[in-house]
């Protein structure tokens, strides 16, 4: 039951837009840095780390995509470019 609840939360978070979340980053960082014992402070900490989690997830995802595209490109043999003063003779 707990795992299912966490999966539902993750689904909802994944549906959020990173750029919109990033706009809230400073707000929740500020709230988190001013500790108090309230539930609002606790929520601010959780929200701050949710925003960071989405940012980190997207960064890792983009790096992996870029890396996999780079390995696909390196498998293709690049055409040997001739210096401008040489001509290809067949």
Contact map, one row per residue, 1 for C-alpha under 8 A:
111110000000000000000000000000000000000000000000000000000000000000000000000000000000000000
111111000000000000000000000000000000000000000000000000000000000000000000000000000000000000
111111100000000000000000000000000000000000000000000000000000000000000000000000000000000000
111111110000000000000000000000000000000000000000000000000000000000000000000000000000000000
111111111000000000000000000000000000000000000000000000000000000000000000000000000000000000
011111111100000000000000000000000000000000000000000000000000000000000000000000000000000000
001111111110000000000000000000000000000000000000000000000000000000000000000000000000000000
000111111111000000000000000000000000000000000000000000000000000000000000000000000000000000
000011111111100000000000000000000000000000000000000000000000000000000000000000000000000000
000001111111110000000000000000000000000000000000000000000000000000000000000000000000000000
000000111111111000000000000000000000000000000000000000000000000000000000000000000000000000
000000011111111100000000000000000000000000000000000000000000000000000000000000000000000000
000000001111111100000000000000000000000000000000010001000000000000000000000000000000000000
000000000111111110000000000000000000000000000000000001000000000000000000000000000000000000
000000000011111110000000000000000000000000000000000000000000000000000000000000000000000000
000000000001111111011000000000000000000000000000000000000000000000000000000000000000000000
000000000000011111111000000000000000000000000000000000000000000000000000000000000000000000
000000000000000111111100000000000000000000000000001001100000000000000000000000000000000000
000000000000000011111110000000000000000000000000000000000000000000000000000000000000000000
000000000000000111111111000000000000000000000000000000000000000000000000000000000000000000
000000000000000111111111100000000000000000000000001000000000000000000000000000000000000000
000000000000000001111111110000000000000000000000001000000000000000000000000000000000000000
000000000000000000111111110000000000000000000000000000000000000000000000000000000000000000
000000000000000000011111111100000000000000000000000000000000000000000000000000000000000000
000000000000000000001111111110000000000000000001001000000000000000000000000000000000000000
000000000000000000000111111111000000000000000000000000000000000000000000000000000000000000
000000000000000000000001111111100000000000000000000000000000000000000000000000000000000000
000000000000000000000001111111110000000000011011000000000000000000000000000000000000000000
000000000000000000000000111111111000000000011001000000000000000000000000000000000000000000
000000000000000000000000011111111100000000000000000000000000000000000000000000000000000000
000000000000000000000000001111111110000010011000000000000000000000000000000000000000000000
000000000000000000000000000111111110000011011001000000000000000000000000000000000000000000
000000000000000000000000000011111110000000000000000000000000000000000000000000000000000000
000000000000000000000000000001111111000000000000000000000000000000000000000000000000000000
000000000000000000000000000000111111100010000000000000000000000000000000000000000000000000
000000000000000000000000000000000111110010000000000000000000000000000000000000000000000000
000000000000000000000000000000000011111011000000000000000000000000000000000000000000000000
000000000000000000000000000000000001111111000000000000000000000000000000000000000000000000
000000000000000000000000000000000000111111100000000000000000000000000000000000000000000000
000000000000000000000000000000000000011111110000000000000000000000000000000000000000000000
000000000000000000000000000000110011111111111000000000000000000000000000000000000000000000
000000000000000000000000000000010000111111111100000000000000000000000000000000000000000000
000000000000000000000000000000000000001111111110000000000000000000000000000000000000000000
000000000000000000000000000110110000000111111111000000000000000000000000000000000000000000
000000000000000000000000000110110000000011111111100000000000000000000000000000000000000000
000000000000000000000000000000000000000001111111110000000000000000000000000000000000000000
000000000000000000000000000100000000000000111111111000000000000000000000000000000000000000
000000000000000000000000100110010000000000011111111100000000000000000000000000000000000000
000000000000000000000000000000000000000000001111111110000000000000000000000000000000000000
000000000000100000000000000000000000000000000111111111000000000000000000000000000000000000
000000000000000001001100100000000000000000000011111111100000000000000000000000000000000000
000000000000000000000000000000000000000000000001111111110000000000000000000000000000000000
000000000000000000000000000000000000000000000000111111111000000000000000000000000000000000
000000000000110001000000000000000000000000000000011111111100000000000000000000000000000000
000000000000000001000000000000000000000000000000001111111110000000000000000000000000000000
000000000000000000000000000000000000000000000000000111111111000000000000000000000000000000
000000000000000000000000000000000000000000000000000011111111100000000000000000000000000000
000000000000000000000000000000000000000000000000000001111111110000000000000000000000000000
000000000000000000000000000000000000000000000000000000111111111000000000000000000000000000
000000000000000000000000000000000000000000000000000000011111111100000000000000000000000000
000000000000000000000000000000000000000000000000000000001111111110000000000000000000000000
000000000000000000000000000000000000000000000000000000000111111111000000000000000000000000
000000000000000000000000000000000000000000000000000000000011111111100000000000000000000000
000000000000000000000000000000000000000000000000000000000001111111110000000000000000000000
000000000000000000000000000000000000000000000000000000000000111111111000000000000000000000
000000000000000000000000000000000000000000000000000000000000011111111100000000000000000000
000000000000000000000000000000000000000000000000000000000000001111111110000000000000000000
000000000000000000000000000000000000000000000000000000000000000111111111000000000000000000
000000000000000000000000000000000000000000000000000000000000000011111111100000000000000000
000000000000000000000000000000000000000000000000000000000000000001111111110000000000000000
000000000000000000000000000000000000000000000000000000000000000000111111111000000000000000
000000000000000000000000000000000000000000000000000000000000000000011111111100000000000000
000000000000000000000000000000000000000000000000000000000000000000001111111100000000000000
000000000000000000000000000000000000000000000000000000000000000000000111111110000000000000
000000000000000000000000000000000000000000000000000000000000000000000011111110000000000000
000000000000000000000000000000000000000000000000000000000000000000000001111111000000000000
000000000000000000000000000000000000000000000000000000000000000000000000011111100000000000
000000000000000000000000000000000000000000000000000000000000000000000000000111110000000000
000000000000000000000000000000000000000000000000000000000000000000000000000011111000000000
000000000000000000000000000000000000000000000000000000000000000000000000000001111100000000
000000000000000000000000000000000000000000000000000000000000000000000000000000111110000000
000000000000000000000000000000000000000000000000000000000000000000000000000000011111111100
000000000000000000000000000000000000000000000000000000000000000000000000000000001111110000
000000000000000000000000000000000000000000000000000000000000000000000000000000000111111000
000000000000000000000000000000000000000000000000000000000000000000000000000000000111111000
000000000000000000000000000000000000000000000000000000000000000000000000000000000111111100
000000000000000000000000000000000000000000000000000000000000000000000000000000000101111110
000000000000000000000000000000000000000000000000000000000000000000000000000000000100011111
000000000000000000000000000000000000000000000000000000000000000000000000000000000000001111
000000000000000000000000000000000000000000000000000000000000000000000000000000000000000111
